[in-house]
Amino acid sequence: MATEMLTLGKAVNAGLRRALEDDQKVILMGEDIGKLGGVFRVTDGLQKDFGDQRVIDTPLAESGIIGTAVGLAIRGFRPVCEIQFDGFVYPAYDQIVSQVAKMHYRSQGKVRIPMVIRIPYGGGIGAVEHHSESPEAYFAHTAGLKVVTCSNPQDAYLMIQQAIASDDPIVFLEPKRRYWEKGPVELDAALSEAYPLHSARVVRPGADATVLAYGPMVRTCLEAATAAAEDGRELEVIDLRTLSPLDLTAAYESVRRTGRCVVVHEAPGNLGLGSEIAARITEKCFYSLESPVLRVTGFDTPYPASRVEEEYLPDLDRVLDAVDRTFGW
């Protein structure tokens, strides 16, 4: 297979390009995604190659983008909407939870909404207010929506194609702080042979404690595992990849072996994904646990100014501290 070293952002671009080539019903929509190529240049070159009828520069109106995409999806198109920054999605939130998530159920299964909502999310880029949020829990809590997030270029390339090919509405979260990180991508990989979209994956095996993460925190946890190995402690790191539906099969198997579990995400801890994950693991693995399931998250405050964001974001030291505490019980 042809393998190239691509950044995560370029891998999303390559995945979008392949989807546009494979299906004439795929349409990209978003603010400045055409001529400019998007704020993060993720759609760079696509309008030039596919035209402004398939890569559409929309007005600055997120509710209008999503509402228009709902109509297109009902008529058989596969719209892919880009929300420029995570904090800009809220004007479209009513459309997403009231229309996108409900249409299939409301029509008793007669109407499908095959659309993807791409949202760059998370912090770590020194951005201003409303540009570094982690809104995944809002969408994962909404019945009728599926929510996935990639953490590396190979997954980004395949998962965006899988999401577009799905007949269900999918919120596709892209960790913006990882856009510029490179990794190998098999460009000839067939979707039929790809790892299933709604499934977690063990990215580093270990025997002493289980660390669960997704999106931007996967790399942080891998770095923590490398540091822990220097002290003789093996951490098993699992990339959840899918937030709704949650796939915790690998997590259950891991925790039953290690007896310890730490869940890591950028979003605030109160009612975050970590709460649900901790509850499920406690229910399924209660007799295997040697300590409570611990969470390492952002703090329960609005996202801070960029000059102090590193104090807010979970880092290697906070992950290792939580792992240490699981051994203190």
PLY file of the C-alpha trace (Angstrom):
ply
format ascii 1.0
element vertex 329
property float x
property float y
property float z
element edge 328
property int vertex1
property int vertex2
end_header
0.00 0.00 0.00
1.05 3.59 -0.62
2.03 5.10 2.73
2.74 8.79 3.24
3.68 10.86 6.26
0.85 13.35 6.70
-0.27 15.74 9.38
-3.65 15.01 10.92
-5.09 18.04 9.11
-3.76 16.86 5.74
-5.11 13.37 6.45
-8.62 14.78 6.94
-8.16 16.68 3.67
-7.13 13.48 1.89
-10.12 11.63 3.33
-12.52 14.36 2.22
-10.95 14.35 -1.24
-11.43 10.61 -1.59
-15.05 10.86 -0.43
-15.73 13.62 -2.98
-14.18 11.46 -5.71
-16.10 8.33 -4.77
-19.60 9.83 -4.40
-21.05 12.74 -6.38
-23.64 13.26 -3.63
-20.97 14.37 -1.12
-21.04 18.15 -0.58
-18.81 20.19 1.73
-20.27 23.29 3.40
-18.79 25.83 5.78
-17.47 29.29 6.45
-14.35 30.08 4.38
-13.76 26.44 3.48
-13.54 27.06 -0.25
-11.27 29.78 -1.55
-9.45 30.14 1.78
-9.31 26.40 2.47
-10.63 26.78 6.01
-9.11 28.47 9.04
-6.85 25.45 9.57
-6.47 24.84 5.81
-8.06 21.41 6.20
-10.12 21.86 3.01
-7.30 23.53 1.08
-7.48 22.91 -2.67
-10.81 21.06 -2.65
-12.93 23.86 -4.12
-10.36 24.40 -6.85
-10.57 20.73 -7.84
-14.28 20.02 -7.29
-15.90 23.39 -7.89
-17.97 25.78 -5.80
-21.14 23.69 -6.17
-19.62 20.86 -4.14
-17.31 22.81 -1.82
-19.50 25.69 -0.74
-18.50 28.87 1.08
-21.53 29.60 3.26
-22.65 32.76 5.04
-21.45 33.18 8.64
-24.54 31.48 10.03
-24.06 28.11 11.72
-27.80 27.50 12.15
-28.28 28.17 8.45
-25.49 25.78 7.51
-26.97 22.91 9.50
-30.56 23.67 8.50
-29.63 23.70 4.82
-27.69 20.45 5.26
-30.76 18.76 6.78
-32.75 19.57 3.64
-29.94 18.33 1.41
-29.64 15.09 3.39
-33.37 14.45 3.10
-33.05 14.86 -0.69
-30.32 12.22 -0.88
-27.13 14.25 -0.63
-24.37 13.62 1.90
-23.49 17.05 3.28
-20.35 17.52 5.36
-20.61 20.69 7.43
-17.60 22.40 8.98
-18.07 24.42 12.15
-15.10 26.77 12.14
-14.39 26.48 15.88
-15.94 24.43 18.66
-17.38 27.46 20.44
-19.23 28.55 17.30
-21.47 25.46 17.21
-23.99 26.74 19.74
-26.08 28.84 17.31
-26.63 25.55 15.45
-27.30 23.51 18.59
-31.08 23.81 18.24
-30.93 22.49 14.67
-28.64 19.63 15.69
-30.66 18.36 18.67
-34.14 19.22 17.38
-33.82 18.29 13.70
-30.65 16.34 12.90
-30.93 13.98 15.87
-34.71 13.53 15.74
-35.66 13.21 12.07
-35.07 9.47 11.68
-37.05 8.68 14.83
-39.77 11.23 14.08
-40.34 9.71 10.64
-40.54 6.19 12.08
-37.39 5.24 10.19
-38.56 6.50 6.80
-36.12 9.43 6.61
-32.35 9.15 6.94
-30.03 12.08 7.66
-26.63 11.03 6.25
-24.68 14.10 7.27
-21.42 14.82 9.07
-20.75 17.83 11.29
-17.01 18.46 11.55
-15.99 20.36 14.68
-12.36 21.29 15.50
-12.33 21.09 19.29
-10.16 21.40 22.37
-7.43 23.79 23.49
-3.69 24.03 23.39
-3.31 26.47 20.49
-3.22 29.78 22.38
-6.59 30.89 21.03
-9.01 33.50 22.35
-12.42 33.01 23.97
-14.81 30.48 22.37
-12.01 28.86 20.35
-10.82 26.10 22.69
-13.86 24.35 24.09
-14.70 20.65 24.39
-18.47 20.31 23.82
-18.55 16.54 23.21
-20.79 15.72 26.19
-23.64 17.86 24.81
-23.76 15.76 21.67
-22.97 12.36 23.17
-25.91 12.91 25.55
-28.28 13.54 22.63
-30.11 10.42 21.50
-30.06 10.07 17.72
-26.56 11.45 17.24
-23.35 9.52 16.85
-20.12 11.14 18.02
-16.59 10.11 17.05
-13.13 11.65 17.39
-9.78 10.81 15.83
-6.39 11.10 17.52
-3.90 10.35 14.74
-3.56 10.86 10.97
-4.40 7.29 9.92
-7.63 7.31 11.90
-8.45 10.80 10.65
-8.11 9.67 7.04
-10.30 6.58 7.40
-12.79 7.73 10.01
-13.89 10.81 8.06
-14.63 8.57 5.07
-16.49 6.07 7.24
-18.53 8.87 8.80
-19.49 10.27 5.39
-20.48 6.79 4.17
-22.76 6.26 7.18
-26.51 6.81 6.84
-26.65 8.27 10.35
-25.85 11.84 11.43
-22.38 11.97 12.93
-20.60 14.67 14.90
-16.95 14.35 13.87
-14.62 15.96 16.42
-11.13 16.92 15.27
-8.48 17.70 17.92
-7.18 21.01 16.64
-4.00 20.97 18.75
-3.00 17.79 16.87
-3.67 19.11 13.34
0.05 19.61 12.67
1.34 16.31 14.08
2.53 13.83 11.48
2.05 10.10 11.17
1.99 7.35 8.51
-1.19 7.11 6.44
-2.06 4.25 4.10
-3.86 6.13 1.34
-4.92 2.94 -0.47
-6.61 1.45 2.59
-10.13 0.23 1.78
-12.98 1.22 4.07
-14.16 -2.39 4.11
-10.82 -3.36 5.66
-10.57 -0.41 8.05
-11.00 -0.63 11.79
-14.76 -0.30 12.55
-15.80 3.32 13.09
-17.61 2.81 16.39
-14.95 0.83 18.22
-12.17 1.55 20.69
-8.60 0.39 20.23
-5.68 -0.49 22.50
-2.83 1.75 21.37
-0.30 0.67 24.00
-0.56 -2.61 25.93
0.26 -2.77 29.61
-0.41 -4.83 32.72
-0.43 -2.45 35.70
-3.16 0.15 35.07
-5.63 1.10 32.33
-5.73 4.65 30.96
-8.68 5.63 28.77
-8.59 8.71 26.56
-9.80 10.10 23.25
-8.91 12.83 20.78
-6.16 15.22 21.91
-5.49 13.41 25.18
-4.41 10.13 23.59
-0.94 11.48 22.85
-0.70 12.95 26.37
-1.52 9.54 27.84
0.97 7.78 25.58
3.64 10.19 26.80
2.61 9.44 30.39
2.89 5.71 29.68
6.40 6.20 28.30
7.39 8.12 31.44
5.82 5.48 33.71
7.75 2.73 31.94
10.99 4.35 33.08
9.88 3.57 36.64
8.91 0.01 35.74
5.16 0.56 35.55
3.24 -0.60 32.47
0.19 1.46 31.52
-2.30 0.16 29.00
-3.60 3.08 26.92
-6.91 2.76 25.08
-8.11 5.24 22.47
-11.91 5.27 22.80
-12.42 6.81 19.31
-16.23 6.64 19.58
-18.08 8.60 22.26
-21.61 7.71 21.21
-22.12 4.84 21.05
-19.42 4.14 23.62
-17.42 0.99 23.00
-15.95 -0.16 26.30
-15.39 -3.83 25.50
-11.61 -3.40 25.36
-11.73 -1.26 28.50
-13.60 -3.92 30.47
-11.13 -6.61 29.39
-8.21 -4.38 30.33
-9.53 -3.32 33.74
-10.29 -6.92 34.67
-6.56 -7.58 34.15
-5.07 -4.43 35.64
-7.57 -3.69 38.42
-7.02 0.06 38.01
-8.46 2.67 35.67
-7.91 6.37 34.93
-10.09 8.29 32.46
-8.65 11.41 30.83
-10.34 14.20 28.84
-9.98 17.97 28.34
-13.61 18.85 29.02
-14.67 19.81 32.57
-15.18 16.87 34.89
-18.72 17.67 36.04
-21.06 15.41 34.03
-18.33 14.84 31.44
-17.78 11.63 29.48
-15.48 10.44 32.27
-18.43 10.24 34.65
-20.37 7.87 32.42
-17.30 5.79 31.64
-16.39 5.49 35.32
-19.94 4.42 36.18
-20.02 1.73 33.50
-16.62 0.34 34.42
-17.59 0.24 38.09
-20.77 -1.68 37.21
-19.08 -4.19 34.93
-15.71 -4.62 36.66
-16.55 -4.02 40.33
-14.99 -7.22 41.66
-11.81 -6.69 39.63
-11.12 -3.13 40.77
-8.31 -2.55 43.25
-9.18 1.17 43.54
-11.90 3.61 42.45
-11.95 4.72 38.81
-10.26 8.13 38.77
-10.72 11.01 36.32
-8.24 13.58 35.03
-10.11 16.41 33.33
-10.29 20.10 32.69
-11.50 22.16 35.64
-15.14 23.15 36.16
-14.62 26.69 34.89
-15.02 28.41 31.53
-11.96 27.85 29.36
-9.28 30.28 30.59
-7.22 32.89 28.80
-4.50 31.41 26.60
-1.66 32.54 28.87
-2.83 30.13 31.58
-4.39 27.37 29.49
-1.55 24.97 30.24
-2.57 25.16 33.90
-6.07 24.08 32.86
-5.32 21.28 30.43
-4.58 17.77 31.75
-0.91 17.00 31.28
1.56 14.17 31.79
2.09 14.99 35.48
-1.62 15.00 36.31
-2.12 11.67 34.55
0.82 10.09 36.38
-0.40 11.51 39.69
-3.80 9.85 39.17
-2.12 6.56 38.29
-0.05 6.81 41.48
-3.19 7.40 43.52
-4.77 4.22 42.15
-1.87 2.32 43.68
-2.41 3.97 47.06
-5.62 2.13 47.90
0 1
1 2
2 3
3 4
4 5
5 6
6 7
7 8
8 9
9 10
10 11
11 12
12 13
13 14
14 15
15 16
16 17
17 18
18 19
19 20
20 21
21 22
22 23
23 24
24 25
25 26
26 27
27 28
28 29
29 30
30 31
31 32
32 33
33 34
34 35
35 36
36 37
37 38
38 39
39 40
40 41
41 42
42 43
43 44
44 45
45 46
46 47
47 48
48 49
49 50
50 51
51 52
52 53
53 54
54 55
55 56
56 57
57 58
58 59
59 60
60 61
61 62
62 63
63 64
64 65
65 66
66 67
67 68
68 69
69 70
70 71
71 72
72 73
73 74
74 75
75 76
76 77
77 78
78 79
79 80
80 81
81 82
82 83
83 84
84 85
85 86
86 87
87 88
88 89
89 90
90 91
91 92
92 93
93 94
94 95
95 96
96 97
97 98
98 99
99 100
100 101
101 102
102 103
103 104
104 105
105 106
106 107
107 108
108 109
109 110
110 111
111 112
112 113
113 114
114 115
115 116
116 117
117 118
118 119
119 120
120 121
121 122
122 123
123 124
124 125
125 126
126 127
127 128
128 129
129 130
130 131
131 132
132 133
133 134
134 135
135 136
136 137
137 138
138 139
139 140
140 141
141 142
142 143
143 144
144 145
145 146
146 147
147 148
148 149
149 150
150 151
151 152
152 153
153 154
154 155
155 156
156 157
157 158
158 159
159 160
160 161
161 162
162 163
163 164
164 165
165 166
166 167
167 168
168 169
169 170
170 171
171 172
172 173
173 174
174 175
175 176
176 177
177 178
178 179
179 180
180 181
181 182
182 183
183 184
184 185
185 186
186 187
187 188
188 189
189 190
190 191
191 192
192 193
193 194
194 195
195 196
196 197
197 198
198 199
199 200
200 201
201 202
202 203
203 204
204 205
205 206
206 207
207 208
208 209
209 210
210 211
211 212
212 213
213 214
214 215
215 216
216 217
217 218
218 219
219 220
220 221
221 222
222 223
223 224
224 225
225 226
226 227
227 228
228 229
229 230
230 231
231 232
232 233
233 234
234 235
235 236
236 237
237 238
238 239
239 240
240 241
241 242
242 243
243 244
244 245
245 246
246 247
247 248
248 249
249 250
250 251
251 252
252 253
253 254
254 255
255 256
256 257
257 258
258 259
259 260
260 261
261 262
262 263
263 264
264 265
265 266
266 267
267 268
268 269
269 270
270 271
271 272
272 273
273 274
274 275
275 276
276 277
277 278
278 279
279 280
280 281
281 282
282 283
283 284
284 285
285 286
286 287
287 288
288 289
289 290
290 291
291 292
292 293
293 294
294 295
295 296
296 297
297 298
298 299
299 300
300 301
301 302
302 303
303 304
304 305
305 306
306 307
307 308
308 309
309 310
310 311
311 312
312 313
313 314
314 315
315 316
316 317
317 318
318 319
319 320
320 321
321 322
322 323
323 324
324 325
325 326
326 327
327 328
